[in-house]
Amino acid sequence: MARSGLDSILNLSEPKADYIVSPSLPELAYNTIVSQAKQVEAEANAKNEALIVTLTSGGVRLQVQKVAFQGQLLIIQGFDQEGASATVVQHYSQVSILFQTAAAWCDKYPVEYQIT
């Protein structure tokens, strides 16, 4: 049966092609950071230690509680060595992180990873 009118113009009866959406550069950076953090976190758990990050650009050292990604920003929340709550927000292209395991200086929390 021949199509006519708007259906033929818009090609409504044809199945739509599936498109693969590639992650953005910030998402790729976040995914890489999370992958590396999870590997070090597994080592920390095996040693009964905590995941510690040092942001090498500013020397900030945190016991990690949460790693999040929002737009082009990476957000790392945790506790400094005195036990004070701390949050670092940095553009994905400027992040340089040293992952380590060490004795926890605060009550341990499972690390939470999220994209917001």
C-alpha contacts under 8 A as a table, 3 or more apart, distances in Angstrom:
res1	aa1	res2	aa2	distance
3	R	7	D	6.51
3	R	8	S	5.48
4	S	7	D	6.13
4	S	8	S	5.28
4	S	9	I	7.92
5	G	8	S	5.80
5	G	9	I	6.65
6	L	9	I	5.04
6	L	10	L	6.02
7	D	10	L	5.37
7	D	11	N	5.52
7	D	12	L	5.26
7	D	13	S	7.01
8	S	11	N	4.90
8	S	12	L	6.99
11	N	14	E	5.76
12	L	15	P	7.75
23	P	27	E	5.71
23	P	28	L	6.18
24	S	27	E	5.13
24	S	28	L	6.20
25	L	28	L	5.03
25	L	29	A	6.17
26	P	29	A	5.08
26	P	30	Y	6.12
26	P	71	G	7.41
26	P	72	Q	5.38
26	P	73	L	7.64
26	P	92	Y	5.82
26	P	93	S	7.73
27	E	30	Y	4.99
27	E	31	N	6.00
27	E	69	F	7.70
28	L	31	N	5.08
28	L	32	T	6.16
29	A	32	T	5.19
29	A	33	I	6.20
29	A	92	Y	6.58
30	Y	33	I	5.10
30	Y	34	V	6.07
30	Y	69	F	6.53
30	Y	74	L	7.12
30	Y	92	Y	7.47
31	N	34	V	5.14
31	N	35	S	6.03
32	T	35	S	5.08
32	T	36	Q	6.23
33	I	36	Q	5.24
33	I	37	A	6.01
34	V	37	A	4.95
34	V	38	K	6.00
34	V	67	V	7.64
34	V	113	Y	7.17
35	S	38	K	5.28
35	S	39	Q	6.44
36	Q	39	Q	5.19
36	Q	40	V	6.41
37	A	40	V	5.21
37	A	41	E	5.88
37	A	51	L	7.72
37	A	99	F	6.89
38	K	41	E	4.83
38	K	42	A	6.11
39	Q	42	A	5.25
39	Q	43	E	6.62
40	V	43	E	5.05
40	V	44	A	6.19
40	V	51	L	6.75
40	V	99	F	6.84
40	V	100	Q	6.88
40	V	101	T	7.00
41	E	44	A	4.88
41	E	45	N	6.11
41	E	50	A	7.09
41	E	51	L	5.29
41	E	101	T	7.49
42	A	45	N	5.13
42	A	46	A	6.24
43	E	46	A	5.12
43	E	47	K	6.41
43	E	101	T	7.36
44	A	47	K	5.17
44	A	48	N	5.94
44	A	49	E	4.65
44	A	50	A	5.34
44	A	51	L	5.96
44	A	101	T	5.20
44	A	102	A	7.29
45	N	48	N	4.80
45	N	49	E	5.78
45	N	50	A	6.89
46	A	49	E	7.57
48	N	103	A	7.72
49	E	101	T	6.08
49	E	102	A	5.31
49	E	103	A	4.80
49	E	104	A	5.80
50	A	63	Q	6.73
50	A	64	V	7.83
50	A	101	T	5.57
50	A	102	A	5.59
50	A	103	A	5.96
50	A	104	A	5.03
50	A	108	K	6.95
51	L	63	Q	6.00
51	L	64	V	5.96
51	L	99	F	7.15
51	L	100	Q	6.11
51	L	101	T	5.02
51	L	102	A	6.91
52	I	61	R	7.06
52	I	62	L	5.68
52	I	63	Q	4.54
52	I	64	V	5.91
52	I	99	F	5.93
52	I	100	Q	5.06
52	I	101	T	5.62
52	I	102	A	6.63
53	V	61	R	5.71
53	V	62	L	5.44
53	V	63	Q	6.50
53	V	64	V	6.76
53	V	97	I	6.40
53	V	98	L	5.55
53	V	99	F	4.72
53	V	100	Q	6.17
54	T	59	G	6.06
54	T	60	V	5.50
54	T	61	R	4.25
54	T	62	L	6.42
54	T	97	I	5.76
54	T	98	L	5.03
54	T	99	F	6.64
55	L	58	G	5.81
55	L	59	G	5.40
55	L	60	V	5.28
55	L	61	R	6.48
55	L	95	V	7.29
55	L	96	S	5.90
55	L	97	I	4.71
55	L	98	L	6.37
56	T	59	G	5.01
56	T	60	V	7.24
56	T	96	S	5.64
56	T	97	I	5.74
56	T	98	L	6.59
57	S	95	V	7.50
57	S	96	S	6.35
61	R	80	D	6.25
61	R	81	Q	7.47
62	L	77	Q	7.86
62	L	78	G	5.73
62	L	79	F	5.31
62	L	80	D	4.83
62	L	81	Q	7.04
62	L	86	A	7.58
63	Q	78	G	5.36
63	Q	79	F	5.24
63	Q	80	D	6.44
63	Q	81	Q	7.76
63	Q	104	A	7.17
63	Q	105	W	7.58
63	Q	106	C	7.77
64	V	67	V	7.53
64	V	76	I	7.05
64	V	77	Q	6.12
64	V	78	G	4.48
64	V	79	F	6.83
64	V	111	V	6.43
65	Q	76	I	7.70
65	Q	77	Q	5.61
65	Q	78	G	4.56
65	Q	79	F	7.58
65	Q	109	Y	6.13
65	Q	110	P	6.67
65	Q	111	V	4.73
65	Q	112	E	6.35
66	K	75	I	7.91
66	K	76	I	5.80
66	K	77	Q	5.02
66	K	78	G	6.53
66	K	111	V	5.34
66	K	112	E	4.60
66	K	113	Y	5.90
66	K	114	Q	7.97
67	V	74	L	7.33
67	V	75	I	5.75
67	V	76	I	4.63
67	V	77	Q	6.43
67	V	111	V	7.50
67	V	112	E	6.25
67	V	113	Y	4.95
67	V	114	Q	6.56
68	A	74	L	5.95
68	A	75	I	4.98
68	A	76	I	6.44
68	A	113	Y	5.76
68	A	114	Q	4.80
68	A	115	I	5.45
68	A	116	T	6.78
69	F	72	Q	7.25
69	F	73	L	5.83
69	F	74	L	4.75
69	F	75	I	6.03
69	F	114	Q	6.55
69	F	115	I	4.74
69	F	116	T	5.96
70	Q	73	L	5.25
70	Q	74	L	6.54
70	Q	75	I	7.56
70	Q	115	I	6.25
70	Q	116	T	5.14
71	G	116	T	7.97
72	Q	91	H	5.86
72	Q	92	Y	5.80
73	L	89	V	6.45
73	L	90	Q	5.50
73	L	91	H	4.52
73	L	92	Y	5.46
74	L	89	V	5.77
74	L	90	Q	5.39
74	L	91	H	6.12
74	L	92	Y	5.72
74	L	95	V	7.90
75	I	87	T	6.95
75	I	88	V	5.71
75	I	89	V	4.58
75	I	90	Q	6.62
76	I	87	T	5.69
76	I	88	V	5.22
76	I	89	V	6.59
77	Q	85	S	7.56
77	Q	86	A	5.82
77	Q	87	T	4.37
77	Q	88	V	6.44
78	G	85	S	5.85
78	G	86	A	5.44
78	G	87	T	6.46
79	F	82	E	7.64
79	F	83	G	5.28
79	F	84	A	5.32
79	F	85	S	4.56
79	F	86	A	5.37
79	F	106	C	7.22
80	D	83	G	5.31
80	D	84	A	5.52
80	D	85	S	6.60
80	D	86	A	6.39
81	Q	84	A	7.42
81	Q	105	W	6.34
82	E	105	W	7.79
83	G	105	W	6.82
83	G	106	C	5.97
90	Q	94	Q	6.71
90	Q	95	V	6.44
91	H	94	Q	5.49
91	H	95	V	6.66
92	Y	95	V	5.54
104	A	107	D	7.00
104	A	108	K	6.64
